[in-house]
Amino acid sequence: MSLEPDLSSSNLDYSVPATKPFEVAQIPARDDRFRKCRFYWPDILDPNYPYGEGIQLQLRSAISHLNEIWAVERAGAILYAFADLLGWNLVFDAARWTYDESRHCQMGYERLMDWGFDPADIPLGSYIYESASGQDPIYWIGMLYFFETKNISKKNERAKAFSEYGDAVSQHDMDYDWADETIHAHYGKRWLETLLEVRGGDGDPDELERIRTRCGELVSAVVESATPEETRDIRAVAQAMLEKAETIAAREH
């Protein structure tokens, strides 16, 4: 006699009350402990606002790492959108991508906490994620590819600067970021080309660049939608963080 339960009965109901079908969020959720915003630093809205040196560069880089939360979310959405279509190799790469971006986010968070900031001080933005909302999911991969290839050349310079400042933690984190983004740029190229092929593309080598260009346009459109209030608010947040960082640094020395 079998002791296994009979699960074949048509009377079994596995539905869960009060549920709704899953959909990828168009506007990402943000932890209420942080300062929620669309744009997380003034240089996003004002190209004349300096990325900075010294404390400003250390702070800006940590803020950037924390705000890679958008990349965690989009890499996870890629798993959802394309796992069945593209198979196990995509799952393997996208899962690694999600993990790496989570680590970058954690690195920034831990540096900011170690320096004495409270989450309420820290802007947590959403504009990059929102730039791809409502778009063909190919642009979810494209947005990651766009940013991985856009900033990678600056990572070594920043790691070198942190070494000169004696900031071994920021240097360590930037070195990891550079190494990961080198891999991620390969992921983006590989899976965009694969998806275009699966969708019946003609192998046009310029198609990849057109996707990348379109992602830049989508980001620019969201940036251009910034209100004067958003610009004033993020400048005030950045200034308050810089002043606090300088106070902390002076106290430690």
Order of alpha helices (4+ residues) and beta strands (2+ residues): beta-alpha-alpha-alpha-beta-alpha-alpha-alpha-alpha-alpha-alpha
